[in-house]
Amino acid sequence: MADELTTEEIAQNYTAMGHCVNVINSSKEPWQSDSDWNERAEVNKEYLRVMVAKDYWTDEDMTAVNAAIGG
């Protein structure tokens, strides 16, 4: 069953995915341990994996998302 979202909600989800890509592509904060940084990146990657699998996407460019996920 397809998620029934408004165009605005889909746009918000796409924007949120962009924020996750930015987090993944950013540098570790000076206060973060390596394990904290790795966990933060993995949480964002998992979110992107879930979101990219949604069936409501049409012509959105997922190039950066897929690159951030590693696929």
N, C-alpha and C positions, 0 to 999 in steps of 0.2 A: 504494500500500500504506500502510495506516494505521500510524503509530508506535504501538508497543505499550508503553505506559507504565503504571505503577501510578497509582492515584489520588493517592498521596503525591507521586510525581514530577511529575504534572501540577500539583498544588498548589504545589510548589516552583518550577516554571517560571512559574506565574502570579505568585508572590511576587517572583521575579527581575524579571519585567516591571514590576512596581510600583516596584522600585528604580530601574530605567532611567527610568521616568516621572519619578520624584523628581529624578534627576540632570538630565534635560532641563529640568525646570521650576525648577531651582535657579539661583541667581546664580553668575556666574563667580567663581572663587576669586581673591583678590587677587594671588596669585603666578602666575596663568595669563595667557598672552598671549591676544589675541582669536583667533588662529589655533589655539592649543591648545584653547581652549574650544569653538570651532566643530567641531574634529575630534572632541573628546570627545562632544559632542552628536550629531554625525552617526553615530558608531560605535554609540551607544545607539539611535538611530532605526533604523539598519539591523538591529540585533538585534531590535527590536520588529517591524519589517516581516517578518522571517523567522518569528518566533514566532507572530504573529497569523495567519499563513497555515497553521499546523499544523491538521490535521484532527481532532484529539482534543478540541478545546474543545466544551463543551456549553452551559451557561447562564452562563458567566463574563461579567462586565460589561467590555466592551472600550472603553467610552466614553473613559476617561482615556488609554488606550493610543493609540487613534485620534487623539485631540486632540494628544497629544505627537508623533505621527508627522506630523501636519499634514493628516490626511485624514478 
